């Protein structure tokens, strides 16, 4: 089963930028399809693989900061090829 996951990672501390950058770099290094925009990061792949990677990477990111939020949306389909038609 293929999924698409949208993540918005928000460390609630002054040095938030480094935490976000490190989180995105860690996701890029996984070999999964990653898309980024100014508001979120999208991850695409098989359910089992994506969820296993996210479990590891989110835990590591949370351990490296004091306080933070992570919003996650999951769609049951691979939306990595989406192109707006307007």
C-alpha positions as a Python dict, from the first residue, in 0.01 Angstrom:
ca = {
    (1, 'X'): (0, 0, 0),
    (2, 'X'): (142, 337, -101),
    (3, 'X'): (100, 646, 118),
    (4, 'X'): (177, 1016, 116),
    (5, 'X'): (256, 1190, 444),
    (6, 'X'): (265, 1564, 503),
    (7, 'X'): (470, 1676, 804),
    (8, 'X'): (489, 2015, 969),
    (9, 'X'): (763, 2011, 1232),
    (10, 'X'): (761, 2298, 1483),
    (11, 'X'): (1022, 2301, 1758),
    (12, 'X'): (901, 2541, 2030),
    (13, 'X'): (1234, 2696, 2119),
    (14, 'X'): (1463, 2973, 2002),
    (15, 'X'): (1702, 2754, 1799),
    (16, 'X'): (1419, 2595, 1597),
    (17, 'X'): (1579, 2637, 1252),
    (18, 'X'): (1863, 2390, 1313),
    (19, 'X'): (1619, 2128, 1440),
    (20, 'X'): (1402, 2161, 1128),
    (21, 'X'): (1703, 2150, 894),
    (22, 'X'): (1846, 1842, 1065),
    (23, 'X'): (1508, 1666, 1054),
    (24, 'X'): (1470, 1730, 681),
    (25, 'X'): (1828, 1623, 609),
    (26, 'X'): (1768, 1299, 799),
    (27, 'X'): (1455, 1232, 594),
    (28, 'X'): (1642, 1302, 270),
    (29, 'X'): (1908, 1047, 366),
    (30, 'X'): (1650, 765, 394),
    (31, 'X'): (1613, 718, 17),
    (32, 'X'): (1239, 785, 29),
    (33, 'X'): (1081, 1035, -210),
    (34, 'X'): (1075, 1370, -27),
    (35, 'X'): (918, 1699, -140),
    (36, 'X'): (959, 2022, 53),
    (37, 'X'): (791, 2361, 55),
    (38, 'X'): (808, 2652, 300),
    (39, 'X'): (528, 2512, 518),
    (40, 'X'): (575, 2136, 520),
    (41, 'X'): (767, 1831, 406),
    (42, 'X'): (602, 1544, 219),
    (43, 'X'): (722, 1184, 232),
    (44, 'X'): (606, 918, -17),
    (45, 'X'): (645, 541, -27),
    (46, 'X'): (510, 212, 99),
    (47, 'X'): (319, 229, 427),
    (48, 'X'): (549, -3, 620),
    (49, 'X'): (868, 167, 505),
    (50, 'X'): (746, 524, 553),
    (51, 'X'): (603, 456, 899),
    (52, 'X'): (918, 274, 1010),
    (53, 'X'): (1137, 566, 893),
    (54, 'X'): (909, 826, 1050),
    (55, 'X'): (900, 639, 1379),
    (56, 'X'): (1280, 648, 1395),
    (57, 'X'): (1331, 1003, 1267),
    (58, 'X'): (1055, 1164, 1474),
    (59, 'X'): (1180, 998, 1792),
    (60, 'X'): (1535, 1118, 1723),
    (61, 'X'): (1418, 1473, 1646),
    (62, 'X'): (1209, 1488, 1964),
    (63, 'X'): (1499, 1361, 2175),
    (64, 'X'): (1718, 1646, 2045),
    (65, 'X'): (1483, 1928, 2149),
    (66, 'X'): (1311, 2049, 2461),
    (67, 'X'): (959, 2113, 2328),
    (68, 'X'): (793, 2079, 1992),
    (69, 'X'): (498, 1987, 1775),
    (70, 'X'): (468, 1766, 1472),
    (71, 'X'): (154, 1775, 1259),
    (72, 'X'): (109, 1476, 1030),
    (73, 'X'): (-144, 1403, 757),
    (74, 'X'): (-154, 1064, 586),
    (75, 'X'): (-318, 995, 249),
    (76, 'X'): (-364, 640, 124),
    (77, 'X'): (-211, 691, -222),
    (78, 'X'): (116, 808, -374),
    (79, 'X'): (62, 1177, -450),
    (80, 'X'): (427, 1245, -538),
    (81, 'X'): (343, 1307, -904),
    (82, 'X'): (67, 1556, -833),
    (83, 'X'): (66, 1858, -1062),
    (84, 'X'): (-206, 2124, -1031),
    (85, 'X'): (-419, 2159, -1344),
    (86, 'X'): (-516, 2522, -1303),
}
